[in-house]
Amino acid sequence: MRTDPADADAMARLAERRLEQGQAPAAHRLALAALKRDPTSGSAFRTLAFTTDDPARRNRLMTIAGDRMKRDIPAVSWLVADRLKSGKLAEAAERADGLLRAWPVSMRGVMTTQLSRLAAQPGGAELLAA
């Protein structure tokens, strides 16, 4: 049986709405259902990441989401902040660069704090310059 990818997209969008409404269990179920229809759905992975309390699982799921949706502001912003916290400066710079290239005007204000934190780290300014 062939499934319609649009169904998966609709389910992933509905999962995001449920999450925004504070209905994490429903969001989780809908995101899993979306992934069954389309295992490449980055937004479903992002929603799953936001519905888990396990930091390692959240990191893994958000990394998948960010890898599949390199221009997704919520996923990639989360990854930049997480990588800065964990001292993975090169990855933080790479992911920030992707967002800034995709959204040069709108991301400038959002990323200023994170980029300042990166520049303040040893070797961070060099990463930004590169």
Summary of the structure (lengths in Angstrom):
residues: 130
radius of gyration: 16.0
end to end distance: 49.0
largest distance: 54.5
contacts: 405
relative contact order: 0.09
helix: 78%
strand: 0%
